[in-house]
């Protein structure tokens, strides 16, 4: 998979990420991966469901991978942050 077929979920509105996924799918990408960490996980699930139910009816959830990433906070402390990868396949 190419890097441009990955959408990283952050602080923007949900529909901005939906538009990014739909645009990639309309440009003949057969698979798009949605990635998120921490509090953005729920937004990633929302994006996948909106794309699948409202915009691209033939899209399916290919796989869902969950993991824990270790990040270093500002004070030097190590934190465990949950992460998710949702593959949407057309």
C-alpha positions in Angstrom: 0.0 0.0 0.0 1.2 3.5 -0.8 1.5 6.2 1.8 -1.1 8.4 0.1 -3.7 5.7 0.8 -3.5 6.4 4.5 -5.6 8.9 6.4 -4.4 10.0 9.8 -7.2 11.1 12.1 -6.5 14.2 14.2 -8.2 17.3 15.4 -10.1 18.4 12.3 -13.8 17.8 11.9 -15.1 14.3 11.0 -16.3 15.3 7.6 -12.8 16.5 6.6 -11.5 13.0 7.0 -14.6 11.5 5.3 -13.9 13.7 2.3 -10.2 12.6 2.3 -11.2 8.9 2.2 -14.0 9.4 -0.4 -11.6 11.4 -2.6 -9.0 8.6 -2.5 -11.6 6.0 -3.3 -12.9 8.0 -6.2 -9.4 8.2 -7.6 -9.4 4.4 -8.0 -7.8 3.5 -4.7 -9.0 0.0 -3.9 -8.0 0.2 -0.3 -7.7 3.1 2.2 -6.4 2.8 5.7 -7.7 5.0 8.5 -5.2 5.4 11.4 -5.8 7.0 14.8 -4.5 7.1 18.3 -5.9 7.9 21.7 -9.0 10.0 21.8 -9.2 10.1 18.0 -10.1 6.4 17.8 -13.9 7.1 18.1 -13.6 9.7 15.3 -11.8 7.1 13.1 -14.7 4.6 13.7 -17.2 7.4 12.8 -15.3 8.2 9.6 -15.3 4.5 8.5 -19.0 4.1 9.2 -20.0 7.4 7.4 -18.0 6.4 4.3 -19.4 2.9 4.3 -23.1 3.8 5.0 -23.5 7.2 3.3 -21.0 7.7 0.5 -19.6 4.5 -0.9 -22.1 1.7 -0.4 -19.9 -1.0 -2.0 -17.1 -0.3 0.5 -16.4 -2.9 3.1 -14.3 -3.0 6.2 -11.2 -5.1 5.2 -9.6 -5.5 8.6 -9.3 -3.7 12.0 -6.0 -3.8 13.8 -5.6 -2.5 17.4 -2.3 -1.9 19.2 -0.7 0.1 21.9 2.0 2.7 21.1 4.5 3.9 23.7 5.0 7.7 23.5 7.2 10.0 25.6 5.3 12.8 27.3 6.7 16.3 27.8 8.0 15.5 31.2 9.9 12.5 29.9 7.4 10.0 31.2 6.5 7.0 29.0 2.8 6.7 28.2 0.9 3.8 26.6 -1.6 5.1 24.0 -4.1 2.9 22.2 -4.1 2.9 18.4 -6.3 1.6 15.6 -6.0 0.9 11.9 -9.2 0.4 9.9 -8.8 -0.8 6.3 -11.7 0.1 3.9 -11.8 -1.9 0.7 -13.8 -1.2 -2.4 
